[in-house]
Amino acid sequence: MIIELTDRASAQIKEMIKDEPGDALLRFGIKGGGCSGLSYSLGFADEVNEELDVIETINEIPMVFFNQDIPIIEGTKIDYKENMMGGGFSIDNPNAIVSCGCGSSFRTEQNAGAPGDC
């Protein structure tokens, strides 16, 4: 398994998928940017490229990953937490060596990016 979804995250994602047309696939990966150099991307896949993407079912949720992102996100745990201000996904990536206070920006040893001020 590339990543882990907690039961709470899985339940929330399954609710979100109900609102998507057709057979929705959840895409999780990274993109350049954020104050630490990299940030997470979580959304529904518009299209899948069989040469560049890896499809895996996790907790009965069909997910898509960019092949190139797997070394950076492998072992990541996604949870869903609710508090008085609402709810949101939390991401715990064991490959991140630095995370910003915002919680969605990070750096790894291999992909340090260009650090900025948080």
N, C-alpha and C positions, 0 to 999 in steps of 0.2 A: 504494500500500500504506500503510495507516494506521500499522502498527508493523512491526518486523523481528524475526523469530525466528531465532536461530542454529541451526545443524544440531544442536548438543547439546540446546538447548531443545526443538526440534521432536521429536527422538527421545524425550526424556523425556515430553513431552506425549502423543505417540502411544502410549506404554506405559500412561500413566494412562487414556487414553480406552478402552483395551481392557477396563478394569474397570467402565466406565459402561454402564448399560442403554441400549438403543436407539441412536439417532443423536445422540450427545453433541455439544454445541457448547461451545467454551471461551469464557467471558466474561472480558474484561479491561477494567478501568475504574478509577475512583477513588471514594473516599468521604471524607466529612469525618471528621476525627479524626487521631489521632497527635500527636506532640509538635510537629510543624511545621505542622499545620493540615490537611493532606490525606494520605491513604494509599492504596496500591494495593489493588485487589481482583482476585483471579485465582481462578477456579473454573468450574464447569460451569453452564450456563444451565438453569434450571428451566423457564423459558418465554421466549418471544420476542414482543415487541410490534412489529409492522411499522411503526408510526408513530413509535416512539421508538428503535428499534434499527437498527443497520447490521450486516449480515452480510457477511463477507469471508472468502475462503479464502486462508490463508497457509501455504505449504509443505505443502499438502494437508491442512491442519487447518482445519475450519470454525470461525470465530470470530465472536463477537457483541460489539458495542460500543454503549454508550449514546451516542446522537447528541450529547448535550450534553458528553460527556467527550472527544470527538475533538480539539478544539483544545488540550486540556491534555496528551493522550498522544501526539499525532501525532509521528512520528519516533522514538518510543521503541524501544530495542533490548532484547530479553529474551534472556538467556543462562542456561545451567544449568552450575553449577560444582560439582565435588566436591573435598572436602578430607578431612583426617583425622577431622573431626567429622561427616562426612556430606555430603549434597549439598543444593543449594537454587538457586532462581532468583535471578538478579541483574537488576536493572532499571536501565537507563541512559536517563534522560529528558532530552533537550536543552532542554525547557521549564522544568525545575526550576531555580530560582535559589538555593534553600537546601535541603539534604538533611540529615536527622538522622543521627546515628551508627548508628541501628538499620538504616538503609538502606531502610526501607519508608515513611518519612514525609518529606514534602517540601512546598515552597511554590513557586508560580509568580508571575510579576509580576502577572498578571491576577487570580489567586485566591490572595492571600497568606494567607488564613485567619487564625487567631489563634495566633501563635507561642507556644510554651511552652518549658519547660526540657527539654533532652534528657538 
